[in-house]
């Protein structure tokens, strides 16, 4: 599934309505998610054909993550582990 580009970015204080967020926005949205785990999962998303379009790196320091795509990845990851 290919996402539209450029990503639709919205600015909300809690990022609850944003379609694309940065790492901090995702960490705020998912309580208990730490930066190290997120970095590992983002690498896994980039390496998986089904999820690579949900992570956009326009520069080496800037990353945008599609929230819906991240949720799909979490469901896939849970199913892959038998949960």
N, C-alpha and C positions, 0 to 999 in steps of 0.2 A: 504494500500500500504506500503510495507516494504522497507525501504531505505537500501542501501548497508552500511556495517560497516566494518572497520572504515570509518568515513566520509572523503570524498575527501576535503582536506583543501588546499587552495591556498593563497598565501600572495600577496595581491595587496594593494597599498596605500589607494585606495578608496573602496576596497572590491567589485567592480562592477562585477568582474568575478568569485568570490568565490561561490561555491555551498553551503558551510556551513560557517556560520559566528558566532561570539560571539555577545553579546548584543550591544557592541559599534559599531560593523560593521553594524548591522541592523539599529541602530539609525542614523548612517551616511547615510545609503541608503534611509531611509524614513524621509524626512524633516518634522519636526513638531512632530515626535513621541518622547515622553519622556519616561524616564526609568520606572516611576510608571505605566503608561499605558501598556508598554511592559511587565512588570512583571505580571500584572493582566492577560493579554492575554496569556502569556506563561503558567500560571497556568491553564487557560481554555483549552489551547491546550493539556496539559498533562492529563487533566480530560476527554477529548473527544477521544474516541477510534479511530476515523478516523484520528486524527492529532497527537496522542501521539508519533508516530515514527519519527516525524519531530523535536522533541526536545530531545537532548541527554545530560545527566548530568553524565559524567564519574567520577566526584568528586563533593563535595558539593559546591565548589567555581567556577567550570568550567562548562559552558553550551555552546553547539553548536546548532544553529538553521538552518534548511534547508530553504533557501530563497524561493524556489519554493513552499515548503509546507506552509510557512508563507503566501505567496500570496494566496494560495488556502484557507487557514483559513480566510483571510480577505474577500475574495469573499463570502465564506460561512456565515461569520458573517454579512456582508452587506445584503445578501439574507434573512437571518433569521430575520433581523430587517425590511425587506420590502423595501430595497433600490435597 
